[in-house]
Amino acid sequence: MVFFVLGGSALIAQTGAITGSVTSSIEGEGTLPAVTVIVKGTAIGTSTDADGRYSLSVPADATTSMLIFSLGS
């Protein structure tokens, strides 16, 4: 399954929060719930809600802005 990520990983250094939405690349499928979102190299993670939205709190001194998205089977 392919999906797009909307949101701002650049927000990690500015606000200490990363928020966004995960949607399907297939027209008409909309948002994707239960997608795991993890900040690479950390134990910081969450899952998207029923509307495909996620929010992560990160330390102000975080050194990475790479997110890993995975959809369970």
Contacts in CASP RR format, 6 or more apart in sequence:
PFRMAT RR
TARGET T0000
AUTHOR 0000-0000-0000
METHOD contacts of the structure
MODEL  1
MVFFVLGGSALIAQTGAITGSVTSSIEGEGTLPAVTVIVKGTAIGTSTDA
DGRYSLSVPADATTSMLIFSLGS
1 24 0 8 1.000
1 32 0 8 1.000
1 71 0 8 1.000
2 24 0 8 1.000
2 25 0 8 1.000
2 26 0 8 1.000
3 22 0 8 1.000
3 23 0 8 1.000
3 24 0 8 1.000
3 25 0 8 1.000
3 32 0 8 1.000
3 35 0 8 1.000
3 69 0 8 1.000
3 71 0 8 1.000
4 22 0 8 1.000
4 23 0 8 1.000
4 24 0 8 1.000
4 25 0 8 1.000
5 20 0 8 1.000
5 21 0 8 1.000
5 22 0 8 1.000
5 67 0 8 1.000
5 69 0 8 1.000
6 20 0 8 1.000
6 21 0 8 1.000
6 22 0 8 1.000
6 23 0 8 1.000
7 18 0 8 1.000
7 19 0 8 1.000
7 20 0 8 1.000
7 21 0 8 1.000
8 18 0 8 1.000
8 19 0 8 1.000
8 20 0 8 1.000
9 18 0 8 1.000
9 65 0 8 1.000
9 66 0 8 1.000
9 67 0 8 1.000
10 65 0 8 1.000
11 17 0 8 1.000
11 18 0 8 1.000
11 19 0 8 1.000
12 18 0 8 1.000
12 39 0 8 1.000
12 58 0 8 1.000
12 62 0 8 1.000
12 64 0 8 1.000
12 65 0 8 1.000
13 60 0 8 1.000
13 62 0 8 1.000
13 65 0 8 1.000
16 57 0 8 1.000
16 58 0 8 1.000
16 59 0 8 1.000
16 60 0 8 1.000
16 62 0 8 1.000
17 55 0 8 1.000
17 56 0 8 1.000
17 57 0 8 1.000
17 58 0 8 1.000
18 39 0 8 1.000
18 54 0 8 1.000
18 55 0 8 1.000
18 56 0 8 1.000
18 58 0 8 1.000
18 65 0 8 1.000
18 67 0 8 1.000
19 53 0 8 1.000
19 54 0 8 1.000
19 55 0 8 1.000
19 56 0 8 1.000
20 53 0 8 1.000
20 54 0 8 1.000
20 55 0 8 1.000
21 31 0 8 1.000
21 48 0 8 1.000
21 51 0 8 1.000
21 52 0 8 1.000
21 53 0 8 1.000
21 54 0 8 1.000
22 31 0 8 1.000
22 32 0 8 1.000
22 35 0 8 1.000
22 37 0 8 1.000
22 48 0 8 1.000
22 52 0 8 1.000
22 54 0 8 1.000
22 69 0 8 1.000
23 29 0 8 1.000
23 30 0 8 1.000
23 31 0 8 1.000
23 32 0 8 1.000
23 52 0 8 1.000
24 30 0 8 1.000
24 31 0 8 1.000
24 32 0 8 1.000
31 48 0 8 1.000
31 51 0 8 1.000
31 52 0 8 1.000
31 53 0 8 1.000
32 48 0 8 1.000
32 52 0 8 1.000
32 71 0 8 1.000
33 47 0 8 1.000
33 48 0 8 1.000
33 49 0 8 1.000
33 50 0 8 1.000
33 51 0 8 1.000
33 52 0 8 1.000
34 47 0 8 1.000
34 48 0 8 1.000
34 71 0 8 1.000
34 72 0 8 1.000
35 47 0 8 1.000
35 48 0 8 1.000
35 52 0 8 1.000
35 54 0 8 1.000
35 69 0 8 1.000
35 70 0 8 1.000
35 71 0 8 1.000
36 45 0 8 1.000
36 46 0 8 1.000
36 47 0 8 1.000
36 68 0 8 1.000
36 69 0 8 1.000
36 70 0 8 1.000
36 71 0 8 1.000
36 72 0 8 1.000
37 45 0 8 1.000
37 46 0 8 1.000
37 47 0 8 1.000
37 48 0 8 1.000
37 54 0 8 1.000
37 56 0 8 1.000
37 67 0 8 1.000
37 68 0 8 1.000
37 69 0 8 1.000
38 44 0 8 1.000
38 45 0 8 1.000
38 67 0 8 1.000
38 68 0 8 1.000
38 70 0 8 1.000
39 45 0 8 1.000
39 56 0 8 1.000
39 58 0 8 1.000
39 62 0 8 1.000
39 64 0 8 1.000
39 66 0 8 1.000
39 67 0 8 1.000
39 68 0 8 1.000
40 64 0 8 1.000
40 66 0 8 1.000
40 67 0 8 1.000
40 68 0 8 1.000
41 64 0 8 1.000
42 58 0 8 1.000
42 62 0 8 1.000
42 64 0 8 1.000
44 56 0 8 1.000
44 57 0 8 1.000
44 58 0 8 1.000
45 56 0 8 1.000
46 54 0 8 1.000
46 55 0 8 1.000
46 56 0 8 1.000
47 54 0 8 1.000
48 54 0 8 1.000
END
